[in-house]
Amino acid sequence: MLTIGRIVHYTLSKQDVLLIGSQDRLGNHVAEGEVYPAIVARVFVGNDGKLANLQVFLDGNDSYWATSRHEGEGPNTWSWPPKV
């Protein structure tokens, strides 16, 4: 079950990359399809608990606010980290 504070994986979309690139950043380059860890900041009720706002931690000293993202596969979605 998705709850606030959980860590998920977020896959960047082309639009995410454009928005991140327009910010004053210190971190490393980002590209569409790259996966980064994210903390769930809010879960929206009534969407099977799969729609959330995320604070995505990029490679470096930066983060990205990803709002209203669905669970899924591919760009612009979050997923559970694989069990190792």
DRENDOBA-832803 format. One record per residue: residue number from 1; residue in three letters; chain; z, y, x of N, C-alpha, C in turn. Coordinates in steps of 0.05 Angstrom, whole numbers, padded with zeros to 5 digits, always signed. Example, Ala and Ser with C-alpha at 12.3 -4.5 7.8 and 13.67 -1.06 7.14 Angstrom:
DRENDOBA-832803
   i  aa ch   n_pz   n_py   n_px  ca_pz  ca_py  ca_px   c_pz   c_py   c_px
   1 ALA  A +00156 -00114 +00264 +00156 -00090 +00246 +00156 -00066 +00264
   2 SER  A +00142 -00045 +00257 +00143 -00021 +00273 +00157 +00001 +00258
end
This chain:
DRENDOBA-832803
   i  aa ch   n_pz   n_py   n_px  ca_pz  ca_py  ca_px   c_pz   c_py   c_px
   1 MET  A +00000 -00024 +00017 +00000 +00000 +00000 +00000 +00025 +00018
   2 LEU  A -00017 +00044 +00011 -00018 +00068 +00026 +00004 +00088 +00018
   3 THR  A +00019 +00097 +00038 +00041 +00116 +00033 +00040 +00137 +00055
   4 ILE  A +00053 +00160 +00049 +00053 +00181 +00069 +00067 +00171 +00095
   5 GLY  A +00057 +00181 +00117 +00068 +00173 +00143 +00056 +00149 +00156
   6 ARG  A +00040 +00133 +00140 +00026 +00110 +00152 +00004 +00119 +00170
   7 ILE  A -00002 +00102 +00190 -00024 +00107 +00208 -00048 +00090 +00200
   8 VAL  A -00071 +00104 +00198 -00096 +00090 +00191 -00117 +00099 +00212
   9 HIS  A -00140 +00087 +00210 -00163 +00094 +00227 -00182 +00111 +00210
  10 TYR  A -00192 +00133 +00222 -00212 +00150 +00207 -00238 +00151 +00223
  11 THR  A -00260 +00147 +00210 -00287 +00148 +00222 -00300 +00174 +00217
  12 LEU  A -00306 +00189 +00238 -00318 +00216 +00235 -00346 +00214 +00223
  13 SER  A -00352 +00234 +00206 -00379 +00237 +00195 -00393 +00260 +00210
  14 LYS  A -00419 +00263 +00204 -00434 +00285 +00217 -00422 +00312 +00209
  15 GLN  A -00414 +00315 +00184 -00402 +00340 +00175 -00375 +00345 +00189
  16 ASP  A -00359 +00324 +00193 -00334 +00327 +00208 -00339 +00338 +00236
  17 VAL  A -00359 +00326 +00249 -00366 +00334 +00277 -00374 +00364 +00278
  18 LEU  A -00390 +00372 +00258 -00398 +00401 +00257 -00374 +00419 +00253
  19 LEU  A -00356 +00411 +00235 -00332 +00428 +00231 -00314 +00428 +00255
  20 ILE  A -00310 +00405 +00268 -00293 +00404 +00292 -00306 +00421 +00314
  21 GLY  A -00332 +00419 +00317 -00346 +00435 +00338 -00345 +00465 +00334
  22 SER  A -00340 +00473 +00309 -00339 +00502 +00304 -00311 +00514 +00309
  23 GLN  A -00292 +00496 +00315 -00264 +00505 +00321 -00261 +00510 +00351
  24 ASP  A -00241 +00527 +00357 -00234 +00532 +00385 -00218 +00508 +00394
  25 ARG  A -00230 +00491 +00411 -00217 +00466 +00419 -00214 +00464 +00449
  26 LEU  A -00196 +00446 +00457 -00191 +00440 +00485 -00199 +00411 +00491
  27 GLY  A -00201 +00394 +00471 -00204 +00366 +00475 -00233 +00357 +00482
  28 ASN  A -00236 +00331 +00483 -00261 +00319 +00491 -00281 +00320 +00468
  29 HIS  A -00307 +00315 +00475 -00329 +00315 +00456 -00324 +00294 +00434
  30 VAL  A -00333 +00300 +00410 -00331 +00280 +00388 -00360 +00275 +00378
  31 ALA  A -00364 +00252 +00365 -00390 +00244 +00355 -00387 +00229 +00329
  32 GLU  A -00407 +00230 +00312 -00408 +00216 +00287 -00404 +00186 +00292
  33 GLY  A -00387 +00173 +00276 -00382 +00145 +00278 -00358 +00138 +00296
  34 GLU  A -00348 +00157 +00311 -00324 +00151 +00327 -00300 +00148 +00309
  35 VAL  A -00281 +00131 +00318 -00258 +00125 +00302 -00233 +00136 +00316
  36 TYR  A -00216 +00150 +00301 -00191 +00161 +00312 -00167 +00154 +00294
  37 PRO  A -00143 +00154 +00306 -00120 +00149 +00289 -00114 +00173 +00272
  38 ALA  A -00102 +00168 +00249 -00095 +00189 +00230 -00069 +00183 +00216
  39 ILE  A -00054 +00203 +00211 -00029 +00199 +00195 -00035 +00209 +00167
  40 VAL  A -00026 +00193 +00148 -00030 +00199 +00119 -00010 +00221 +00112
  41 ALA  A -00020 +00244 +00103 -00004 +00267 +00095 +00001 +00268 +00065
  42 ARG  A -00018 +00257 +00050 -00015 +00257 +00020 -00032 +00235 +00009
  43 VAL  A -00022 +00221 -00011 -00036 +00201 -00026 -00039 +00211 -00055
  44 PHE  A -00064 +00210 -00065 -00069 +00220 -00092 -00064 +00198 -00112
  45 VAL  A -00048 +00203 -00132 -00041 +00184 -00153 -00065 +00181 -00172
  46 GLY  A -00070 +00157 -00182 -00091 +00152 -00201 -00117 +00144 -00188
  47 ASN  A -00118 +00141 -00163 -00142 +00132 -00149 -00138 +00106 -00134
  48 ASP  A -00122 +00088 -00147 -00116 +00062 -00135 -00101 +00065 -00108
  49 GLY  A -00090 +00089 -00103 -00075 +00093 -00078 -00093 +00092 -00054
  50 LYS  A -00119 +00098 -00057 -00138 +00096 -00035 -00151 +00123 -00028
  51 LEU  A -00142 +00145 -00040 -00153 +00171 -00034 -00130 +00187 -00022
  52 ALA  A -00136 +00199 +00002 -00114 +00211 +00017 -00123 +00235 +00034
  53 ASN  A -00104 +00253 +00040 -00108 +00273 +00060 -00097 +00262 +00086
  54 LEU  A -00112 +00268 +00108 -00105 +00256 +00134 -00104 +00277 +00156
  55 GLN  A -00085 +00274 +00174 -00084 +00290 +00199 -00095 +00271 +00221
  56 VAL  A -00119 +00277 +00230 -00133 +00260 +00249 -00127 +00270 +00277
  57 PHE  A -00119 +00252 +00295 -00113 +00259 +00322 -00137 +00253 +00340
  58 LEU  A -00149 +00274 +00350 -00173 +00272 +00367 -00165 +00267 +00396
  59 ASP  A -00185 +00260 +00413 -00180 +00254 +00441 -00176 +00280 +00456
  60 GLY  A -00152 +00287 +00461 -00145 +00312 +00474 -00122 +00326 +00459
  61 ASN  A -00121 +00352 +00461 -00099 +00367 +00449 -00106 +00378 +00422
  62 ASP  A -00123 +00364 +00406 -00133 +00374 +00381 -00128 +00354 +00358
  63 SER  A -00128 +00365 +00334 -00127 +00348 +00310 -00146 +00359 +00290
  64 TYR  A -00151 +00344 +00269 -00171 +00351 +00248 -00159 +00344 +00221
  65 TRP  A -00161 +00363 +00203 -00151 +00359 +00176 -00173 +00348 +00158
  66 ALA  A -00171 +00323 +00151 -00191 +00309 +00134 -00179 +00306 +00106
  67 THR  A -00191 +00320 +00087 -00180 +00321 +00060 -00196 +00303 +00041
  68 SER  A -00182 +00291 +00022 -00193 +00275 +00001 -00212 +00253 +00011
  69 ARG  A -00202 +00236 +00029 -00218 +00215 +00040 -00211 +00188 +00028
  70 HIS  A -00232 +00172 +00023 -00229 +00146 +00011 -00227 +00124 +00032
  71 GLU  A -00214 +00102 +00024 -00215 +00078 +00041 -00243 +00067 +00040
  72 GLY  A -00252 +00056 +00063 -00279 +00044 +00063 -00287 +00038 +00091
  73 GLU  A -00313 +00034 +00094 -00325 +00028 +00120 -00346 +00049 +00126
  74 GLY  A -00348 +00058 +00151 -00368 +00078 +00159 -00357 +00106 +00159
  75 PRO  A -00375 +00125 +00165 -00367 +00153 +00167 -00354 +00164 +00142
  76 ASN  A -00334 +00182 +00147 -00321 +00197 +00125 -00301 +00180 +00110
  77 THR  A -00292 +00157 +00121 -00273 +00140 +00107 -00251 +00132 +00126
  78 TRP  A -00229 +00123 +00114 -00206 +00112 +00130 -00205 +00082 +00125
  79 SER  A -00192 +00068 +00144 -00188 +00039 +00141 -00162 +00032 +00155
  80 TRP  A -00152 +00008 +00149 -00128 -00002 +00161 -00135 -00011 +00190
  81 PRO  A -00117 -00006 +00209 -00122 -00016 +00236 -00123 -00047 +00235
  82 PRO  A -00139 -00059 +00252 -00140 -00088 +00252 -00114 -00100 +00262
  83 LYS  A -00106 -00123 +00252 -00082 -00136 +00262 -00090 -00151 +00287
  84 VAL  A -00074 -00147 +00308 -00080 -00159 +00334 -00059 -00181 +00339
end
